[in-house]
């Protein structure tokens, strides 16, 4: 909770670029009281145009979801307009 303002600012910075690289990675999640893990997803959104001559700082924003349903990246990228490379 203390880092929420920083997380929001980082998300805004990453999503204001016109080009994003994105990927999701499975992560094991152990819920309290369970003995087995479930598979969550860690979504990674990268802003980095240094190869195109940009001097803006590259950045990565991570978002977690409990599954791989398309609604999660749709909500993460709401308001983004540009090129998404996955």
C-alpha positions as CSV (number, residue, x, y, z in Angstrom):
1,X,0.0,0.0,0.0
2,X,2.8,2.4,0.7
3,X,4.2,2.0,-2.8
4,X,0.8,2.4,-4.5
5,X,1.6,6.0,-5.7
6,X,5.0,4.9,-7.1
7,X,3.4,1.9,-8.8
8,X,0.7,4.1,-10.4
9,X,3.3,6.6,-11.6
10,X,5.4,3.8,-13.1
11,X,2.4,2.3,-14.8
12,X,1.5,5.7,-16.3
13,X,5.0,6.3,-17.5
14,X,5.3,2.9,-19.2
15,X,1.9,3.2,-20.8
16,X,2.4,6.7,-22.2
17,X,5.0,5.4,-24.7
18,X,3.7,4.7,-28.2
19,X,5.4,1.2,-28.3
20,X,5.3,-1.5,-25.6
21,X,6.8,-4.9,-25.3
22,X,4.7,-7.3,-23.3
23,X,4.8,-10.9,-22.0
24,X,3.3,-13.0,-19.3
25,X,5.1,-15.6,-17.1
26,X,3.6,-18.3,-15.0
27,X,4.4,-18.0,-11.3
28,X,3.5,-20.5,-8.5
29,X,1.3,-19.0,-5.9
30,X,0.7,-20.6,-2.5
31,X,-2.6,-19.4,-1.0
32,X,-2.9,-19.4,2.9
33,X,-4.1,-22.7,4.2
34,X,-3.4,-24.6,0.9
35,X,-0.7,-27.2,0.6
36,X,-0.5,-27.0,-3.2
37,X,0.4,-24.1,-5.4
38,X,-1.8,-22.6,-8.1
39,X,-0.5,-20.9,-11.2
40,X,-0.8,-17.1,-11.3
41,X,0.5,-14.8,-14.0
42,X,3.1,-12.0,-13.9
43,X,2.4,-9.6,-16.8
44,X,5.5,-7.6,-17.9
45,X,5.2,-4.4,-19.8
46,X,8.4,-2.8,-21.1
47,X,9.1,0.7,-22.4
48,X,12.5,0.9,-24.1
49,X,13.2,2.8,-27.3
50,X,16.9,3.3,-26.8
51,X,17.6,1.4,-30.1
52,X,15.5,3.9,-31.9
53,X,17.6,6.8,-30.5
54,X,15.3,7.7,-27.6
55,X,17.0,9.3,-24.6
56,X,14.0,8.6,-22.3
57,X,14.6,6.2,-19.5
58,X,13.5,2.7,-20.1
59,X,11.1,1.2,-17.6
60,X,9.3,-2.0,-16.7
61,X,5.9,-2.3,-15.1
62,X,4.7,-5.7,-13.6
63,X,1.1,-6.6,-13.0
64,X,-0.1,-9.8,-11.3
65,X,-3.3,-11.8,-12.1
66,X,-4.5,-15.1,-10.7
67,X,-5.0,-16.6,-14.2
68,X,-4.4,-16.0,-17.9
69,X,-7.8,-14.7,-18.9
70,X,-7.7,-11.9,-21.5
71,X,-9.6,-9.5,-19.3
72,X,-6.4,-8.9,-17.3
73,X,-4.2,-7.5,-20.0
74,X,-7.3,-5.7,-21.4
75,X,-7.7,-3.9,-18.1
76,X,-3.9,-3.3,-17.7
77,X,-3.8,-1.7,-21.1
78,X,-7.0,0.3,-20.9
79,X,-6.4,3.7,-22.4
80,X,-3.1,2.6,-24.1
81,X,-2.9,3.5,-27.8
82,X,0.1,2.5,-29.8
83,X,2.0,-0.6,-30.9
84,X,2.0,-3.6,-28.6
85,X,4.7,-6.2,-29.3
86,X,4.0,-9.5,-27.6
